[in-house]
Amino acid sequence: MTKKRRVILVTDGDEYAARTIQHVAANIGGRAISQSQGNPTTLTGSQIVQLILKAKNDPVFVMFDDCGLLGEGAGEIALKYVAEHSEIEVLGIIAVASKTHQTEWAKVDVSIDRFGELTEYGVDKSGLKDLELGRISGDTVYCLDQLNVPIIVGIGDIGKMARKDSVKNGCPITLKAVELILERSGYHDNQK
């Protein structure tokens, strides 16, 4: 039996997200699929799975983006395909908040605000605690409630949040989200 590839899905794919994810992946010894960057996502789920299977080591980070499109866009179609693929084990999802014209939302297990604090509330694009318990608004989150994954972590606009998550600062919010996903998914236990 082939060992499943362990993957972290990220619901953002702009330039800032790509730089942040590449930085965090390198920091923890994982791999980022840089070709998954795009606003919106241009690769199909099948193409992304092929890239994941070729990655040198786990965890593999993959970015998806709908560029504000209402409903299920290309990013979500690809995300669902990857998440449900038989050779992929999703460790968790980083659900990124955004300002959308028509609000789409998803349930999150926990959020991390721009100060690095865990909260049961959602957060907005700026990484500030929102009014809703356990949910986040974004543009590539429409399908997340349909997926069976260990944990969904909500954060503000990745790589930004008033520069508190910039690469120059070491991407502490995104890194904390990744560390939480690795801990809750049992990733480190499986490495021993």
C-alpha positions in Angstrom: 0.0 0.0 0.0 1.3 3.4 -0.9 1.9 5.9 1.9 -0.4 8.9 1.7 1.1 12.3 1.2 0.4 14.6 4.2 -0.9 18.0 3.1 -1.9 21.4 4.6 -4.4 23.3 2.4 -4.4 27.1 2.4 -7.4 29.1 1.1 -5.3 32.0 -0.4 -3.0 32.1 -3.4 -1.8 35.7 -3.9 1.8 36.8 -4.0 1.9 37.5 -0.2 0.4 34.1 0.6 2.9 32.4 -1.7 5.9 34.1 -0.1 4.6 33.4 3.4 3.8 29.7 2.7 7.2 29.1 1.1 8.9 30.7 4.1 6.9 28.6 6.7 7.3 25.4 4.7 11.1 25.9 4.6 11.1 26.7 8.3 9.5 23.4 9.3 11.1 21.2 6.7 8.1 20.9 4.5 7.5 21.7 0.8 5.3 24.4 -0.8 3.8 23.7 -4.2 4.7 27.2 -5.6 2.9 26.4 -8.9 -0.4 26.3 -6.9 0.0 30.1 -6.4 -2.6 32.1 -8.3 -5.3 34.5 -7.9 -7.4 32.7 -9.0 -6.2 29.1 -9.0 -5.3 28.1 -12.5 -4.3 24.4 -12.0 -6.8 21.6 -11.8 -7.1 19.4 -8.8 -5.6 16.5 -10.8 -2.6 18.6 -11.8 -2.1 19.7 -8.2 -2.2 16.1 -7.0 0.5 15.1 -9.4 2.7 18.0 -8.1 2.0 16.8 -4.5 3.0 13.3 -5.3 6.3 14.5 -6.7 7.2 16.7 -3.7 10.4 15.7 -1.9 8.9 15.6 1.6 5.9 16.2 3.8 4.1 18.2 4.9 3.2 19.6 1.5 1.5 23.0 1.4 -1.0 23.8 -1.3 -2.7 27.2 -2.0 -6.2 27.7 -3.5 -7.9 30.9 -4.4 -11.2 31.9 -6.0 -10.3 35.6 -6.4 -13.6 36.7 -4.8 -15.9 34.6 -7.1 -19.2 33.9 -5.5 -20.1 30.3 -5.1 -17.8 27.4 -5.9 -15.0 28.7 -8.1 -11.9 27.0 -9.6 -10.0 27.2 -6.3 -12.7 25.3 -4.4 -13.2 22.7 -7.1 -9.5 22.0 -7.1 -9.4 22.0 -3.2 -12.2 19.5 -3.0 -10.5 17.2 -5.5 -7.2 17.3 -3.6 -8.8 16.9 -0.2 -10.8 13.8 -1.3 -8.0 12.1 -3.3 -7.2 8.6 -2.1 -3.4 9.3 -2.0 -3.7 12.5 0.1 -4.1 12.9 3.8 -5.2 16.4 4.8 -3.6 17.4 8.1 -5.6 20.6 8.3 -6.7 23.7 6.5 -5.7 27.3 7.0 -8.9 29.2 6.2 -8.0 32.8 5.3 -10.4 35.6 5.9 -11.2 38.1 3.1 -13.6 40.9 2.2 -16.0 39.5 -0.3 -18.9 41.3 -2.0 -21.2 38.5 -1.1 -20.2 36.9 2.1 -19.3 33.2 2.1 -18.4 31.6 5.4 -17.2 28.3 6.9 -16.9 26.8 10.4 -13.5 26.9 12.0 -12.3 24.9 14.9 -10.2 27.8 16.2 -8.8 31.1 14.9 -5.6 33.0 15.6 -5.8 36.8 15.7 -3.0 39.1 14.5 -1.6 39.2 17.9 -1.0 35.4 17.9 -3.9 34.7 20.4 -6.1 31.7 19.9 -9.8 32.6 19.9 -13.1 30.6 19.6 -14.4 33.5 17.4 -13.6 34.0 13.8 -11.2 36.7 12.6 -11.5 39.3 9.9 -9.1 40.1 7.0 -7.1 42.3 9.3 -6.7 39.5 11.8 -9.0 41.1 14.4 -11.5 39.0 16.4 -14.9 38.9 14.7 -18.3 38.8 16.2 -19.2 35.3 15.0 -18.3 32.2 17.1 -16.5 29.5 15.2 -16.8 30.8 11.7 -14.9 32.8 9.2 -15.8 34.8 6.1 -13.7 34.4 3.0 -13.8 33.8 -0.7 -12.4 30.3 -1.0 -14.1 28.7 2.1 -17.5 27.8 0.6 -16.8 24.0 0.5 -14.8 23.6 3.7 -17.8 22.4 5.7 -18.2 19.5 3.4 -14.7 18.1 4.1 -13.7 15.7 6.7 -10.4 17.1 8.1 -8.8 17.0 11.5 -8.8 20.8 12.0 -9.6 24.1 10.3 -7.7 27.2 11.6 -9.0 30.6 10.7 -6.5 33.5 10.2 -6.6 37.0 8.7 -5.1 37.9 5.3 -2.0 35.7 5.2 1.4 37.4 5.1 -0.3 40.8 5.9 -2.4 41.7 9.0 -0.9 45.1 9.5 2.6 43.6 8.7 2.3 41.4 11.8 2.5 38.2 9.5 5.1 39.5 7.0 8.0 37.4 5.9 10.3 40.1 7.4 8.7 39.3 10.8 9.0 35.5 10.3 5.3 35.0 9.5 4.4 34.2 13.2 0.6 34.0 12.7 0.8 31.5 9.8 3.6 29.6 11.5 1.4 29.3 14.7 -1.5 28.0 12.6 0.8 25.4 11.0 2.2 24.3 14.3 -1.3 23.9 15.7 -2.3 21.8 12.6 0.7 19.6 13.0 0.0 19.2 16.7 -3.7 18.5 16.5 -3.4 16.1 13.5 -0.8 14.0 15.3 1.8 14.6 12.6 4.7 14.7 15.0 3.6 11.4 16.7 3.6 9.7 13.3 7.2 10.9 12.6 8.6 9.0 15.6 
